[in-house]
Amino acid sequence: RCVRVTASAKPQMPQRVEKVAAGVTAAAGAMLASPLYAEAASLSPSLKNLIGSVIAGATVFGGIFGAVYFVSNFDPVSRK
């Protein structure tokens, strides 16, 4: 019985990935160093209130969903 194993490696691909990662990192560093991006990253009061409202709504919805789920598992309906 003869077994043939073929393997190939492309060393150029990891080099490309490393170059792209280095370029993205350099671009992100340049953007973060700019004072214009730092000013744009600050949240306005209305945006803070919107995010807080969304989080509060999700918490209430999650609590209601959790209570319904708990009660439905705790008190199953048996039909004959």
All heavy atoms as a GROMACS GRO file, in nm:
protein
  571
    1ARG      N    1   0.084  -0.117   0.000
    1ARG     CA    2   0.000   0.000   0.000
    1ARG      C    3   0.089   0.123   0.000
    1ARG      O    4   0.179   0.135   0.082
    1ARG     CB    5  -0.087  -0.004   0.124
    1ARG     CG    6  -0.190   0.101   0.127
    1ARG     CD    7  -0.275   0.089   0.249
    1ARG     NE    8  -0.404   0.032   0.216
    1ARG     CZ    9  -0.509   0.040   0.292
    1ARG    NH1   10  -0.498   0.093   0.412
    1ARG    NH2   11  -0.623  -0.007   0.255
    2CYS      N   12   0.057   0.217  -0.086
    2CYS     CA   13   0.137   0.340  -0.099
    2CYS      C   14   0.052   0.459  -0.056
    2CYS      O   15  -0.062   0.475  -0.100
    2CYS     CB   16   0.183   0.355  -0.244
    2CYS     SG   17   0.282   0.501  -0.268
    3VAL      N   18   0.107   0.540   0.031
    3VAL     CA   19   0.037   0.658   0.079
    3VAL      C   20   0.116   0.780   0.035
    3VAL      O   21   0.237   0.789   0.057
    3VAL     CB   22   0.025   0.656   0.234
    3VAL    CG1   23  -0.041   0.783   0.283
    3VAL    CG2   24  -0.052   0.534   0.278
    4ARG      N   25   0.046   0.874  -0.025
    4ARG     CA   26   0.112   0.995  -0.072
    4ARG      C   27   0.055   1.115   0.005
    4ARG      O   28  -0.066   1.136   0.009
    4ARG     CB   29   0.088   1.014  -0.221
    4ARG     CG   30   0.155   1.135  -0.275
    4ARG     CD   31   0.135   1.145  -0.424
    4ARG     NE   32   0.202   1.264  -0.474
    4ARG     CZ   33   0.205   1.299  -0.598
    4ARG    NH1   34   0.146   1.223  -0.688
    4ARG    NH2   35   0.267   1.407  -0.635
    5VAL      N   36   0.144   1.189   0.065
    5VAL     CA   37   0.104   1.306   0.143
    5VAL      C   38   0.163   1.428   0.076
    5VAL      O   39   0.282   1.433   0.047
    5VAL     CB   40   0.154   1.295   0.289
    5VAL    CG1   41   0.118   1.420   0.366
    5VAL    CG2   42   0.097   1.172   0.355
    6THR      N   43   0.079   1.527   0.050
    6THR     CA   44   0.125   1.650  -0.013
    6THR      C   45   0.090   1.766   0.079
    6THR      O   46  -0.023   1.776   0.127
    6THR     CB   47   0.055   1.670  -0.149
    6THR    OG1   48   0.078   1.555  -0.229
    6THR    CG2   49   0.109   1.791  -0.219
    7ALA      N   50   0.185   1.851   0.103
    7ALA     CA   51   0.163   1.968   0.187
    7ALA      C   52   0.220   2.090   0.116
    7ALA      O   53   0.322   2.082   0.048
    7ALA     CB   54   0.230   1.950   0.322
    8SER      N   55   0.153   2.198   0.132
    8SER     CA   56   0.204   2.322   0.074
    8SER      C   57   0.187   2.433   0.176
    8SER      O   58   0.094   2.433   0.256
    8SER     CB   59   0.129   2.358  -0.055
    8SER     OG   60  -0.006   2.383  -0.026
    9ALA      N   61   0.276   2.526   0.171
    9ALA     CA   62   0.272   2.640   0.262
    9ALA      C   63   0.292   2.767   0.182
    9ALA      O   64   0.373   2.772   0.090
    9ALA     CB   65   0.380   2.628   0.369
   10LYS      N   66   0.217   2.867   0.218
   10LYS     CA   67   0.229   2.996   0.152
   10LYS      C   68   0.279   3.098   0.254
   10LYS      O   69   0.199   3.152   0.331
   10LYS     CB   70   0.096   3.039   0.093
   10LYS     CG   71   0.048   2.947  -0.017
   10LYS     CD   72  -0.083   2.995  -0.073
   10LYS     CE   73  -0.129   2.901  -0.182
   10LYS     NZ   74  -0.256   2.942  -0.238
   11PRO      N   75   0.406   3.126   0.258
   11PRO     CA   76   0.456   3.217   0.361
   11PRO      C   77   0.418   3.363   0.337
   11PRO      O   78   0.428   3.445   0.426
   11PRO     CB   79   0.608   3.199   0.353
   11PRO     CG   80   0.634   3.150   0.215
   11PRO     CD   81   0.513   3.071   0.177
   12GLN      N   82   0.368   3.397   0.219
   12GLN     CA   83   0.335   3.535   0.192
   12GLN      C   84   0.209   3.579   0.266
   12GLN      O   85   0.193   3.694   0.299
   12GLN     CB   86   0.311   3.558   0.041
   12GLN     CG   87   0.437   3.549  -0.042
   12GLN     CD   88   0.474   3.406  -0.078
   12GLN    OE1   89   0.394   3.314  -0.060
   12GLN    NE2   90   0.596   3.385  -0.124
   13MET      N   91   0.118   3.488   0.293
   13MET     CA   92  -0.008   3.524   0.356
   13MET      C   93   0.010   3.579   0.497
   13MET      O   94  -0.044   3.684   0.528
   13MET     CB   95  -0.103   3.404   0.356
   13MET     CG   96  -0.241   3.442   0.398
   13MET     SD   97  -0.305   3.567   0.288
   13MET     CE   98  -0.468   3.507   0.262
   14PRO      N   99   0.084   3.516   0.587
   14PRO     CA  100   0.101   3.575   0.720
   14PRO      C  101   0.170   3.712   0.715
   14PRO      O  102   0.139   3.799   0.794
   14PRO     CB  103   0.186   3.474   0.795
   14PRO     CG  104   0.160   3.345   0.727
   14PRO     CD  105   0.139   3.382   0.583
   15GLN      N  106   0.261   3.729   0.619
   15GLN     CA  107   0.326   3.858   0.609
   15GLN      C  108   0.225   3.966   0.570
   15GLN      O  109   0.229   4.077   0.622
   15GLN     CB  110   0.440   3.852   0.506
   15GLN     CG  111   0.557   3.767   0.551
   15GLN     CD  112   0.662   3.754   0.441
   15GLN    OE1  113   0.644   3.799   0.330
   15GLN    NE2  114   0.772   3.688   0.476
   16ARG      N  115   0.134   3.934   0.482
   16ARG     CA  116   0.032   4.030   0.442
   16ARG      C  117  -0.059   4.063   0.560
   16ARG      O  118  -0.093   4.179   0.581
   16ARG     CB  119  -0.053   3.974   0.328
   16ARG     CG  120   0.017   3.969   0.196
   16ARG     CD  121  -0.076   3.921   0.090
   16ARG     NE  122  -0.002   3.896  -0.034
   16ARG     CZ  123  -0.051   3.833  -0.136
   16ARG    NH1  124  -0.175   3.783  -0.130
   16ARG    NH2  125   0.019   3.815  -0.246
   17VAL      N  126  -0.097   3.962   0.635
   17VAL     CA  127  -0.184   3.985   0.751
   17VAL      C  128  -0.113   4.074   0.853
   17VAL      O  129  -0.174   4.166   0.910
   17VAL     CB  130  -0.226   3.850   0.814
   17VAL    CG1  131  -0.300   3.871   0.945
   17VAL    CG2  132  -0.311   3.771   0.716
   18GLU      N  133   0.014   4.048   0.876
   18GLU     CA  134   0.089   4.130   0.971
   18GLU      C  135   0.101   4.274   0.922
   18GLU      O  136   0.090   4.368   1.000
   18GLU     CB  137   0.228   4.070   0.992
   18GLU     CG  138   0.226   3.941   1.072
   18GLU     CD  139   0.364   3.876   1.081
   18GLU    OE1  140   0.462   3.936   1.033
   18GLU    OE2  141   0.371   3.765   1.137
   19LYS      N  142   0.121   4.292   0.792
   19LYS     CA  143   0.131   4.427   0.737
   19LYS      C  144  -0.002   4.501   0.749
   19LYS      O  145  -0.005   4.619   0.784
   19LYS     CB  146   0.176   4.422   0.591
   19LYS     CG  147   0.322   4.386   0.575
   19LYS     CD  148   0.361   4.383   0.428
   19LYS     CE  149   0.507   4.342   0.412
   19LYS     NZ  150   0.546   4.335   0.269
   20VAL      N  151  -0.111   4.433   0.721
   20VAL     CA  152  -0.243   4.496   0.733
   20VAL      C  153  -0.271   4.531   0.878
   20VAL      O  154  -0.321   4.640   0.909
   20VAL     CB  155  -0.352   4.404   0.673
   20VAL    CG1  156  -0.491   4.455   0.708
   20VAL    CG2  157  -0.335   4.391   0.524
   21ALA      N  158  -0.240   4.440   0.969
   21ALA     CA  159  -0.262   4.466   1.111
   21ALA      C  160  -0.179   4.584   1.159
   21ALA      O  161  -0.226   4.668   1.236
   21ALA     CB  162  -0.231   4.342   1.193
   22ALA      N  163  -0.056   4.592   1.112
   22ALA     CA  164   0.030   4.704   1.150
   22ALA      C  165  -0.026   4.836   1.095
   22ALA      O  166  -0.025   4.939   1.163
   22ALA     CB  167   0.172   4.682   1.100
   23GLY      N  168  -0.076   4.833   0.973
   23GLY     CA  169  -0.134   4.953   0.914
   23GLY      C  170  -0.260   4.999   0.986
   23GLY      O  171  -0.279   5.118   1.010
   24VAL      N  172  -0.346   4.904   1.023
   24VAL     CA  173  -0.468   4.938   1.095
   24VAL      C  174  -0.435   4.993   1.233
   24VAL      O  175  -0.495   5.090   1.279
   24VAL     CB  176  -0.561   4.815   1.104
   24VAL    CG1  177  -0.675   4.839   1.200
   24VAL    CG2  178  -0.613   4.778   0.967
   25THR      N  179  -0.337   4.934   1.297
   25THR     CA  180  -0.296   4.982   1.429
   25THR      C  181  -0.239   5.124   1.421
   25THR      O  182  -0.271   5.209   1.504
   25THR     CB  183  -0.191   4.887   1.490
   25THR    OG1  184  -0.247   4.756   1.496
   25THR    CG2  185  -0.151   4.932   1.629
   26ALA      N  186  -0.159   5.149   1.320
   26ALA     CA  187  -0.102   5.283   1.302
   26ALA      C  188  -0.212   5.385   1.273
   26ALA      O  189  -0.210   5.496   1.327
   26ALA     CB  190   0.001   5.281   1.191
   27ALA      N  191  -0.309   5.348   1.190
   27ALA     CA  192  -0.418   5.440   1.158
   27ALA      C  193  -0.504   5.469   1.281
   27ALA      O  194  -0.544   5.582   1.305
   27ALA     CB  195  -0.502   5.383   1.046
   28ALA      N  196  -0.531   5.365   1.360
   28ALA     CA  197  -0.611   5.384   1.482
   28ALA      C  198  -0.536   5.473   1.581
   28ALA      O  199  -0.596   5.558   1.646
   28ALA     CB  200  -0.644   5.250   1.544
   29GLY      N  201  -0.406   5.453   1.593
   29GLY     CA  202  -0.327   5.537   1.682
   29GLY      C  203  -0.326   5.682   1.637
   29GLY      O  204  -0.334   5.774   1.719
   30ALA      N  205  -0.317   5.704   1.507
   30ALA     CA  206  -0.319   5.841   1.455
   30ALA      C  207  -0.454   5.907   1.479
   30ALA      O  208  -0.462   6.026   1.512
   30ALA     CB  209  -0.287   5.840   1.306
   31MET      N  210  -0.562   5.830   1.464
   31MET     CA  211  -0.695   5.887   1.488
   31MET      C  212  -0.714   5.920   1.636
   31MET      O  213  -0.770   6.024   1.670
   31MET     CB  214  -0.804   5.790   1.443
   31MET     CG  215  -0.820   5.784   1.294
   31MET     SD  216  -0.966   5.699   1.234
   31MET     CE  217  -0.976   5.555   1.335
   32LEU      N  218  -0.668   5.832   1.724
   32LEU     CA  219  -0.686   5.858   1.866
   32LEU      C  220  -0.600   5.973   1.916
   32LEU      O  221  -0.633   6.038   2.014
   32LEU     CB  222  -0.655   5.731   1.946
   32LEU     CG  223  -0.755   5.617   1.927
   32LEU    CD1  224  -0.706   5.493   1.999
   32LEU    CD2  225  -0.892   5.656   1.976
   33ALA      N  226  -0.491   5.999   1.847
   33ALA     CA  227  -0.402   6.108   1.888
   33ALA      C  228  -0.457   6.243   1.844
   33ALA      O  229  -0.417   6.346   1.897
   33ALA     CB  230  -0.263   6.087   1.830
   34SER      N  231  -0.548   6.245   1.749
   34SER     CA  232  -0.602   6.370   1.698
   34SER      C  233  -0.703   6.428   1.797
   34SER      O  234  -0.791   6.358   1.846
   34SER     CB  235  -0.672   6.345   1.563
   34SER     OG  236  -0.740   6.461   1.522
   35PRO      N  237  -0.694   6.557   1.826
   35PRO     CA  238  -0.789   6.618   1.920
   35PRO      C  239  -0.931   6.622   1.864
   35PRO      O  240  -1.028   6.626   1.940
   35PRO     CB  241  -0.733   6.758   1.944
   35PRO     CG  242  -0.638   6.783   1.834
   35PRO     CD  243  -0.591   6.650   1.785
   36LEU      N  244  -0.947   6.621   1.731
   36LEU     CA  245  -1.081   6.623   1.673
   36LEU      C  246  -1.157   6.494   1.705
   36LEU      O  247  -1.276   6.496   1.737
   36LEU     CB  248  -1.072   6.643   1.521
   36LEU     CG  249  -1.013   6.776   1.476
   36LEU    CD1  250  -0.999   6.778   1.325
   36LEU    CD2  251  -1.099   6.891   1.522
   37TYR      N  252  -1.088   6.382   1.698
   37TYR     CA  253  -1.153   6.256   1.730
   37TYR      C  254  -1.180   6.245   1.880
   37TYR      O  255  -1.278   6.185   1.921
   37TYR     CB  256  -1.069   6.137   1.682
   37TYR     CG  257  -1.075   6.118   1.533
   37TYR    CD1  258  -0.972   6.163   1.451
   37TYR    CD2  259  -1.185   6.058   1.475
   37TYR    CE1  260  -0.980   6.146   1.313
   37TYR    CE2  261  -1.192   6.040   1.338
   37TYR     CZ  262  -1.089   6.085   1.257
   37TYR     OH  263  -1.097   6.068   1.123
   38ALA      N  264  -1.093   6.299   1.961
   38ALA     CA  265  -1.116   6.296   2.106
   38ALA      C  266  -1.238   6.378   2.142
   38ALA      O  267  -1.317   6.339   2.230
   38ALA     CB  268  -0.992   6.349   2.178
   39GLU      N  269  -1.258   6.490   2.075
   39GLU     CA  270  -1.376   6.572   2.102
   39GLU      C  271  -1.504   6.505   2.052
   39GLU      O  272  -1.607   6.512   2.118
   39GLU     CB  273  -1.360   6.709   2.035
   39GLU     CG  274  -1.473   6.804   2.066
   39GLU     CD  275  -1.452   6.940   2.002
   39GLU    OE1  276  -1.339   6.971   1.963
   39GLU    OE2  277  -1.551   7.014   1.991
   40ALA      N  278  -1.494   6.437   1.939
   40ALA     CA  279  -1.611   6.369   1.884
   40ALA      C  280  -1.650   6.247   1.967
   40ALA      O  281  -1.765   6.204   1.963
   40ALA     CB  282  -1.584   6.328   1.741
   41ALA      N  283  -1.556   6.192   2.042
   41ALA     CA  284  -1.584   6.072   2.120
   41ALA      C  285  -1.663   6.103   2.247
   41ALA      O  286  -1.718   6.013   2.308
   41ALA     CB  287  -1.454   6.002   2.157
   42SER      N  288  -1.668   6.229   2.288
   42SER     CA  289  -1.743   6.262   2.410
   42SER      C  290  -1.893   6.253   2.382
   42SER      O  291  -1.940   6.283   2.275
   42SER     CB  292  -1.706   6.402   2.459
   42SER     OG  293  -1.744   6.498   2.363
   43LEU      N  294  -1.969   6.210   2.482
   43LEU     CA  295  -2.112   6.191   2.466
   43LEU      C  296  -2.187   6.316   2.509
   43LEU      O  297  -2.156   6.376   2.612
   43LEU     CB  298  -2.160   6.072   2.551
   43LEU     CG  299  -2.102   5.936   2.516
   43LEU    CD1  300  -2.153   5.832   2.615
   43LEU    CD2  301  -2.137   5.898   2.375
   44SER      N  302  -2.286   6.351   2.431
   44SER     CA  303  -2.370   6.464   2.468
   44SER      C  304  -2.467   6.420   2.577
   44SER      O  305  -2.494   6.300   2.594
   44SER     CB  306  -2.446   6.515   2.346
   44SER     OG  307  -2.537   6.416   2.302
   45PRO      N  308  -2.524   6.514   2.652
   45PRO     CA  309  -2.619   6.475   2.758
   45PRO      C  310  -2.741   6.400   2.704
   45PRO      O  311  -2.789   6.306   2.767
   45PRO     CB  312  -2.660   6.608   2.821
   45PRO     CG  313  -2.547   6.700   2.791
   45PRO     CD  314  -2.493   6.656   2.658
   46SER      N  315  -2.790   6.439   2.588
   46SER     CA  316  -2.907   6.370   2.534
   46SER      C  317  -2.873   6.227   2.493
   46SER      O  318  -2.955   6.135   2.509
   46SER     CB  319  -2.965   6.446   2.415
   46SER     OG  320  -2.870   6.456   2.311
   47LEU      N  321  -2.751   6.206   2.440
   47LEU     CA  322  -2.709   6.070   2.404
   47LEU      C  323  -2.690   5.985   2.529
   47LEU      O  324  -2.727   5.868   2.530
   47LEU     CB  325  -2.582   6.074   2.321
   47LEU     CG  326  -2.531   5.941   2.267
   47LEU    CD1  327  -2.637   5.875   2.182
   47LEU    CD2  328  -2.403   5.961   2.189
   48LYS      N  329  -2.636   6.044   2.634
   48LYS     CA  330  -2.623   5.971   2.761
   48LYS      C  331  -2.760   5.930   2.814
   48LYS      O  332  -2.778   5.818   2.861
   48LYS     CB  333  -2.551   6.057   2.865
   48LYS     CG  334  -2.404   6.070   2.843
   48LYS     CD  335  -2.342   6.154   2.954
   48LYS     CE  336  -2.195   6.176   2.930
   48LYS     NZ  337  -2.134   6.259   3.034
   49ASN      N  338  -2.858   6.022   2.807
   49ASN     CA  339  -2.993   5.990   2.853
   49ASN      C  340  -3.056   5.880   2.768
   49ASN      O  341  -3.125   5.792   2.821
   49ASN     CB  342  -3.081   6.114   2.852
   49ASN     CG  343  -3.042   6.213   2.960
   49ASN    OD1  344  -2.979   6.176   3.058
   49ASN    ND2  345  -3.076   6.339   2.940
   50LEU      N  346  -3.034   5.884   2.636
   50LEU     CA  347  -3.089   5.782   2.548
   50LEU      C  348  -3.030   5.645   2.581
   50LEU      O  349  -3.104   5.546   2.593
   50LEU     CB  350  -3.061   5.817   2.402
   50LEU     CG  351  -3.103   5.711   2.300
   50LEU    CD1  352  -3.254   5.696   2.297
   50LEU    CD2  353  -3.049   5.743   2.163
   51ILE      N  354  -2.900   5.640   2.598
   51ILE     CA  355  -2.835   5.512   2.631
   51ILE      C  356  -2.884   5.461   2.766
   51ILE      O  357  -2.913   5.342   2.783
   51ILE     CB  358  -2.682   5.528   2.628
   51ILE    CG1  359  -2.637   5.552   2.484
   51ILE    CG2  360  -2.613   5.405   2.685
   51ILE    CD1  361  -2.491   5.589   2.470
   52GLY      N  362  -2.898   5.550   2.863
   52GLY     CA  363  -2.949   5.510   2.994
   52GLY      C  364  -3.092   5.458   2.986
   52GLY      O  365  -3.127   5.360   3.052
   53SER      N  366  -3.175   5.522   2.903
   53SER     CA  367  -3.313   5.477   2.887
   53SER      C  368  -3.319   5.340   2.820
   53SER      O  369  -3.401   5.256   2.859
   53SER     CB  370  -3.391   5.579   2.804
   53SER     OG  371  -3.399   5.702   2.870
   54VAL      N  372  -3.235   5.318   2.721
   54VAL     CA  373  -3.233   5.188   2.653
   54VAL      C  374  -3.189   5.079   2.751
   54VAL      O  375  -3.248   4.970   2.755
   54VAL     CB  376  -3.141   5.193   2.529
   54VAL    CG1  377  -3.116   5.054   2.474
   54VAL    CG2  378  -3.203   5.282   2.422
   55ILE      N  379  -3.088   5.108   2.831
   55ILE     CA  380  -3.041   5.009   2.929
   55ILE      C  381  -3.148   4.982   3.034
   55ILE      O  382  -3.173   4.867   3.072
   55ILE     CB  383  -2.909   5.056   2.993
   55ILE    CG1  384  -2.797   5.051   2.889
   55ILE    CG2  385  -2.873   4.970   3.114
   55ILE    CD1  386  -2.667   5.112   2.935
   56ALA      N  387  -3.215   5.087   3.081
   56ALA     CA  388  -3.322   5.068   3.180
   56ALA      C  389  -3.437   4.988   3.121
   56ALA      O  390  -3.492   4.899   3.187
   56ALA     CB  391  -3.371   5.204   3.230
   57GLY      N  392  -3.476   5.018   2.997
   57GLY     CA  393  -3.583   4.942   2.932
   57GLY      C  394  -3.546   4.797   2.914
   57GLY      O  395  -3.629   4.707   2.934
   58ALA      N  396  -3.421   4.771   2.875
   58ALA     CA  397  -3.376   4.633   2.858
   58ALA      C  398  -3.376   4.559   2.991
   58ALA      O  399  -3.409   4.441   2.997
   58ALA     CB  400  -3.237   4.630   2.795
   59THR      N  401  -3.342   4.629   3.099
   59THR     CA  402  -3.343   4.567   3.232
   59THR      C  403  -3.485   4.531   3.274
   59THR      O  404  -3.510   4.420   3.324
   59THR     CB  405  -3.281   4.662   3.335
   59THR    OG1  406  -3.148   4.696   3.293
   59THR    CG2  407  -3.276   4.601   3.473
   60VAL      N  408  -3.579   4.621   3.252
   60VAL     CA  409  -3.719   4.594   3.287
   60VAL      C  410  -3.773   4.480   3.202
   60VAL      O  411  -3.838   4.387   3.253
   60VAL     CB  412  -3.805   4.721   3.271
   60VAL    CG1  413  -3.954   4.690   3.281
   60VAL    CG2  414  -3.765   4.825   3.374
   61PHE      N  415  -3.746   4.484   3.071
   61PHE     CA  416  -3.792   4.378   2.982
   61PHE      C  417  -3.731   4.243   3.022
   61PHE      O  418  -3.800   4.142   3.024
   61PHE     CB  419  -3.756   4.412   2.837
   61PHE     CG  420  -3.798   4.307   2.738
   61PHE    CD1  421  -3.931   4.294   2.703
   61PHE    CD2  422  -3.706   4.222   2.682
   61PHE    CE1  423  -3.972   4.198   2.613
   61PHE    CE2  424  -3.744   4.124   2.590
   61PHE     CZ  425  -3.878   4.113   2.556
   62GLY      N  426  -3.603   4.243   3.055
   62GLY     CA  427  -3.537   4.120   3.098
   62GLY      C  428  -3.597   4.067   3.228
   62GLY      O  429  -3.612   3.946   3.246
   63GLY      N  430  -3.630   4.156   3.320
   63GLY     CA  431  -3.692   4.115   3.445
   63GLY      C  432  -3.830   4.053   3.423
   63GLY      O  433  -3.864   3.950   3.483
   64ILE      N  434  -3.908   4.116   3.337
   64ILE     CA  435  -4.042   4.061   3.306
   64ILE      C  436  -4.028   3.926   3.237
   64ILE      O  437  -4.098   3.830   3.271
   64ILE     CB  438  -4.122   4.161   3.221
   64ILE    CG1  439  -4.156   4.285   3.304
   64ILE    CG2  440  -4.248   4.097   3.166
   64ILE    CD1  441  -4.215   4.398   3.224
   65PHE      N  442  -3.941   3.917   3.140
   65PHE     CA  443  -3.920   3.792   3.068
   65PHE      C  444  -3.871   3.683   3.164
   65PHE      O  445  -3.918   3.570   3.158
   65PHE     CB  446  -3.818   3.812   2.955
   65PHE     CG  447  -3.792   3.687   2.876
   65PHE    CD1  448  -3.882   3.644   2.780
   65PHE    CD2  449  -3.677   3.612   2.899
   65PHE    CE1  450  -3.859   3.528   2.708
   65PHE    CE2  451  -3.652   3.497   2.826
   65PHE     CZ  452  -3.744   3.454   2.731
   66GLY      N  453  -3.779   3.717   3.253
   66GLY     CA  454  -3.728   3.620   3.350
   66GLY      C  455  -3.837   3.573   3.444
   66GLY      O  456  -3.844   3.454   3.478
   67ALA      N  457  -3.924   3.664   3.488
   67ALA     CA  458  -4.033   3.625   3.578
   67ALA      C  459  -4.132   3.532   3.508
   67ALA      O  460  -4.174   3.432   3.566
   67ALA     CB  461  -4.105   3.750   3.629
   68VAL      N  462  -4.166   3.564   3.384
   68VAL     CA  463  -4.259   3.478   3.309
   68VAL      C  464  -4.196   3.341   3.285
   68VAL      O  465  -4.262   3.237   3.299
   68VAL     CB  466  -4.301   3.545   3.176
   68VAL    CG1  467  -4.375   3.447   3.086
   68VAL    CG2  468  -4.386   3.668   3.204
   69TYR      N  469  -4.070   3.339   3.252
   69TYR     CA  470  -4.000   3.212   3.228
   69TYR      C  471  -3.995   3.129   3.357
   69TYR      O  472  -4.020   3.010   3.355
   69TYR     CB  473  -3.858   3.239   3.177
   69TYR     CG  474  -3.778   3.115   3.150
   69TYR    CD1  475  -3.800   3.040   3.036
   69TYR    CD2  476  -3.680   3.073   3.239
   69TYR    CE1  477  -3.728   2.925   3.010
   69TYR    CE2  478  -3.606   2.958   3.214
   69TYR     CZ  479  -3.630   2.885   3.099
   69TYR     OH  480  -3.559   2.771   3.074
   70PHE      N  481  -3.965   3.192   3.470
   70PHE     CA  482  -3.958   3.122   3.597
   70PHE      C  483  -4.093   3.065   3.637
   70PHE      O  484  -4.104   2.949   3.676
   70PHE     CB  485  -3.904   3.215   3.706
   70PHE     CG  486  -3.902   3.153   3.842
   70PHE    CD1  487  -3.808   3.057   3.875
   70PHE    CD2  488  -3.996   3.188   3.938
   70PHE    CE1  489  -3.807   2.997   4.001
   70PHE    CE2  490  -3.996   3.130   4.063
   70PHE     CZ  491  -3.901   3.034   4.095
   71VAL      N  492  -4.198   3.146   3.623
   71VAL     CA  493  -4.331   3.100   3.662
   71VAL      C  494  -4.378   2.989   3.568
   71VAL      O  495  -4.441   2.893   3.613
   71VAL     CB  496  -4.431   3.219   3.662
   71VAL    CG1  497  -4.575   3.171   3.673
   71VAL    CG2  498  -4.398   3.314   3.775
   72SER      N  499  -4.348   2.999   3.440
   72SER     CA  500  -4.392   2.895   3.347
   72SER      C  501  -4.322   2.762   3.374
   72SER      O  502  -4.380   2.657   3.352
   72SER     CB  503  -4.368   2.938   3.203
   72SER     OG  504  -4.230   2.946   3.176
   73ASN      N  505  -4.200   2.765   3.422
   73ASN     CA  506  -4.131   2.641   3.457
   73ASN      C  507  -4.168   2.592   3.597
   73ASN      O  508  -4.167   2.472   3.623
   73ASN     CB  509  -3.980   2.659   3.449
   73ASN     CG  510  -3.931   2.659   3.307
   73ASN    OD1  511  -3.992   2.601   3.219
   73ASN    ND2  512  -3.820   2.727   3.284
   74PHE      N  513  -4.201   2.683   3.685
   74PHE     CA  514  -4.233   2.648   3.823
   74PHE      C  515  -4.374   2.588   3.834
   74PHE      O  516  -4.398   2.498   3.912
   74PHE     CB  517  -4.222   2.772   3.912
   74PHE     CG  518  -4.250   2.747   4.057
   74PHE    CD1  519  -4.161   2.676   4.135
   74PHE    CD2  520  -4.366   2.794   4.115
   74PHE    CE1  521  -4.187   2.654   4.269
   74PHE    CE2  522  -4.392   2.773   4.248
   74PHE     CZ  523  -4.303   2.701   4.326
   75ASP      N  524  -4.468   2.641   3.756
   75ASP     CA  525  -4.606   2.600   3.766
   75ASP      C  526  -4.656   2.556   3.628
   75ASP      O  527  -4.730   2.629   3.562
   75ASP     CB  528  -4.691   2.716   3.818
   75ASP     CG  529  -4.832   2.676   3.854
   75ASP    OD1  530  -4.857   2.556   3.870
   75ASP    OD2  531  -4.917   2.766   3.864
   76PRO      N  532  -4.617   2.437   3.582
   76PRO     CA  533  -4.659   2.393   3.449
   76PRO      C  534  -4.808   2.359   3.444
   76PRO      O  535  -4.867   2.321   3.545
   76PRO     CB  536  -4.574   2.270   3.422
   76PRO     CG  537  -4.540   2.218   3.556
   76PRO     CD  538  -4.533   2.338   3.648
   77VAL      N  539  -4.867   2.375   3.329
   77VAL     CA  540  -5.008   2.344   3.308
   77VAL      C  541  -5.018   2.199   3.265
   77VAL      O  542  -4.952   2.157   3.171
   77VAL     CB  543  -5.069   2.437   3.202
   77VAL    CG1  544  -5.214   2.397   3.172
   77VAL    CG2  545  -5.060   2.580   3.245
   78SER      N  546  -5.100   2.122   3.337
   78SER     CA  547  -5.120   1.982   3.298
   78SER      C  548  -5.260   1.968   3.239
   78SER      O  549  -5.359   1.997   3.306
   78SER     CB  550  -5.101   1.890   3.418
   78SER     OG  551  -5.192   1.923   3.520
   79ARG      N  552  -5.266   1.927   3.115
   79ARG     CA  553  -5.395   1.914   3.046
   79ARG      C  554  -5.425   1.766   3.027
   79ARG      O  555  -5.337   1.687   2.995
   79ARG     CB  556  -5.391   1.985   2.913
   79ARG     CG  557  -5.370   2.132   2.930
   79ARG     CD  558  -5.368   2.202   2.799
   79ARG     NE  559  -5.341   2.344   2.823
   79ARG     CZ  560  -5.301   2.426   2.731
   79ARG    NH1  561  -5.283   2.386   2.609
   79ARG    NH2  562  -5.281   2.553   2.761
   80LYS      N  563  -5.550   1.731   3.047
   80LYS     CA  564  -5.591   1.592   3.034
   80LYS      C  565  -5.669   1.570   2.906
   80LYS      O  566  -5.731   1.648   2.851
   80LYS     CB  567  -5.676   1.549   3.152
   80LYS     CG  568  -5.599   1.550   3.280
   80LYS     CD  569  -5.689   1.506   3.392
   80LYS     CE  570  -5.608   1.514   3.522
   80LYS     NZ  571  -5.687   1.468   3.633
   0.00000   0.00000   0.00000
